C-alpha cells in the first residue's frame, strides 16, 4: 500500500522535498494510517509534519478521548501537535455537518499559517470518494459535483484517495497502528452512513462488486472534463460581467444566450461562488437559471438555496445575497402610439395602431385589440387583490390570482406582471391571457397592437 500512496503523491505532484505538512488527524483508522504513511515517507521527501486535531465537542467524552489520543500519538512520534477545542458557545448556522466542516477547514488554515505549512493532508479514501459521488448523484448534482473530491485543491492534498478502506484497515492491522472508532459512523440518521452501510453493500452484492472503484474511476474521468469546462467558464465570465461587488454580480443575458448551454451553466455556478456558495445548488436550480435566461418574460425572480437570489431585468441577470427589495405597485397611462416605461418594475410596453389585421396573433408577448372599441386612455398597472378578467374564449370571469396559479407565476413575481386596463376593465395580463372584450373581429377597422418588450 505504501508504494500505491507514493505513486498517488507523485502522479498529482502533491509534495515537494522539504515541505511542511499539516496532517488532519481525527484519530480514526484513515487519518492514523495517513500519518503513519507520511512519517514513513518523511525521510525520503524531507517532510516536516504537524499533527492537527479539532475537537468539535459534539460527542462529549468520546470527543475528548479522541483529542487526547491524537495528542499522545503526536508526542510518541515526536511531532508538533496543533489542537483546538471548540467552546460550548460556538454559534452554529445551517446543518450540523456543514457547520462542522466549515470550522474544521478554518482551523486547518489557521494551523497551516501558524506553522508555515505549504500543504494540508486529508485522509479521504477511495471509499469516501465513491460515497461522495453516489450521494451527490442521489441529490441531483451536475458534472462538477459528480467529479467528486479533488486529489489536490489549492493547499489541500488527499494522498489516500486512490486507496480503499479495506487496504487501509489491512495496513493498520499489519503495522499494529492504533486508532479510535467514532461511534457516530454507525448512525443511520446521516445519508453518507446509510449509503456506506446499506446501499453500497447491496449494489456490491447484486449489481457490481467493484462499484466503489467504478464510481471513483467515473469521478476521475468527469474531473478531467470538468477542469476543461471550468477553465472555459473562467474566460467566458470575464466578458459577461456588467457589475460586481462582494454581494452581487450582474451578467449580460444576451452573452449568456450565445454560449453553449453547458458553458452557460458553469458561468452561473462561477457567479454563485463569487457572491455566495454553490454547495446547495442542484439540477433544479440550474434549470431555473436556464429557464430565466431563455424566457420571453423580461423580468423574473427565483429564490435559490443558501440565501441566494436570481433576478432578471431585461438583459441583466443578477445573482445576489443582498435580498430583494419589495416590488412597488405601479399605475400609469399607456402611451398610444409609443413606448411606455415602468422603470420601478423594469417594464416596457410598445403600442402601435395598425390598419391591417395581423396574420399571426399567437405571440405570447403581444396582444391585439379593436382600437375603436377601447375606452381611452388605457392604463398599465400592477396586480391588486380581487382582480378579475374574462379570458378570451370564456363565458364568465376568472380571478387573476387563479390565472397566475395556472401559469405557475411565483407569488413574488405577480406584482411585476403588467395589466392593461380599459375603462376599469382588465383587457390583458401581459404575456399570459387576453380578455374576451375588445378582441379583434371581422368588423374591426383599426387594431391596437401592444408588445411587452
Secondary structure, DSSP 4 states (H G I P E B T S, - for coil): -HHHHHHHHHHTT---TT-EEEEE--SSHHHHHHHHHHHHHHHHHT-EEEEEEEE---STHHHHHHHHHHHHHHHHHT-EEEEEE--TT----S-HHHHHHHHHHHHHHHHHHHHT-SEEE----HHHHHHHHHHHHHHT--HHHHT-S-SEETTEE-TTTTS-HHHHHHHHHHHT------GGGG-TTSHHHHIIIIIHHHHHHHT-TTHHHHHHHHHHHHHHHHHHHHHHHHHHHHTTEEEE-SSEEEEEHHHHHTS-HHHHHHHHHHHHHHHS-STT--HHHHHHHHHHHH-S-SEEEEEEGGGEEEEEETTEEEEESS--PPPPP-EEEPPSSEEEEEGGGTEEEEEEEESS--S----TTEEEEEGGGSPSSPEEE---TT-EE-BTT-SS-EEHHHHHHHTT--GGGGGGS-EEEETTEEEEETTTEEBSTT---TT--SEEEEEE-
